[in-house]
């Protein structure tokens, strides 16, 4: 699972699976679900994310994960 925040558009994308999107559906104002060809939810897009969530904190409770990767987007150097 990958959380990606895009400050220029104030959009938070939660990538649940590494699969191509075959369809998208807005299920509530500013909330879009991406589906794969098998109709499984593979991503969640939240528009105006900073208005609906505290983006300064991420709390993880009781998830059975093996690896935690912390990173930030870095500018490409020429």
C-alpha positions as CSV (number, residue, x, y, z in Angstrom):
1,X,0.0,0.0,0.0
2,X,1.4,3.4,-1.0
3,X,0.2,6.8,0.2
4,X,1.1,9.6,-2.3
5,X,0.3,13.3,-1.5
6,X,0.5,15.8,-4.3
7,X,0.6,19.3,-2.7
8,X,0.2,21.2,-6.0
9,X,-3.3,19.7,-6.4
10,X,-3.9,18.9,-2.7
11,X,-4.7,15.3,-3.8
12,X,-4.0,12.2,-1.7
13,X,-3.8,8.9,-3.6
14,X,-3.8,5.6,-1.7
15,X,-2.5,2.8,-4.0
16,X,-3.8,-0.5,-2.7
17,X,-2.5,-2.8,-5.5
18,X,0.0,-2.6,-8.3
19,X,-2.4,-3.1,-11.2
20,X,-3.5,-1.0,-14.1
21,X,-6.7,1.0,-13.6
22,X,-9.5,-0.1,-15.9
23,X,-12.3,2.1,-14.5
24,X,-12.8,4.9,-12.0
25,X,-15.9,6.0,-10.2
26,X,-16.6,9.0,-8.0
27,X,-18.4,7.6,-5.0
28,X,-18.8,10.8,-3.1
29,X,-17.8,14.4,-3.8
30,X,-14.0,14.4,-4.2
31,X,-13.6,10.7,-3.6
32,X,-12.7,8.5,-6.6
33,X,-12.2,4.8,-6.6
34,X,-10.0,3.1,-9.2
35,X,-10.8,-0.5,-10.2
36,X,-8.9,-3.1,-12.1
37,X,-10.3,-5.3,-14.9
38,X,-11.7,-7.7,-12.2
39,X,-13.6,-4.8,-10.5
40,X,-11.3,-4.9,-7.5
41,X,-10.6,-1.5,-5.8
42,X,-6.9,-0.7,-6.5
43,X,-6.7,2.9,-5.5
44,X,-8.5,5.7,-3.7
45,X,-8.1,9.4,-4.7
46,X,-9.1,12.1,-2.2
47,X,-9.3,15.6,-3.7
48,X,-8.8,18.6,-1.4
49,X,-7.2,16.2,1.0
50,X,-5.9,18.8,3.5
51,X,-9.4,19.9,4.1
52,X,-10.7,16.5,5.1
53,X,-7.6,14.9,6.8
54,X,-4.8,15.8,9.0
55,X,-1.9,15.1,6.7
56,X,0.8,15.9,9.3
57,X,0.3,12.6,11.0
58,X,0.0,9.0,9.9
59,X,-0.9,6.4,12.5
60,X,-0.6,2.7,11.8
61,X,-2.4,0.2,14.0
62,X,-2.2,-3.6,14.0
63,X,-1.4,-4.1,10.3
64,X,0.4,-7.3,9.4
65,X,3.2,-5.8,7.3
66,X,6.7,-7.1,6.8
67,X,8.4,-3.8,5.6
68,X,7.9,-0.1,6.2
69,X,9.4,2.2,3.7
70,X,9.6,5.9,4.5
71,X,10.5,8.2,1.6
72,X,9.9,11.6,0.1
73,X,9.7,12.8,-3.4
74,X,13.0,14.4,-4.4
75,X,13.6,16.8,-7.2
76,X,15.6,15.3,-10.2
77,X,19.1,16.8,-10.6
78,X,20.4,17.5,-14.1
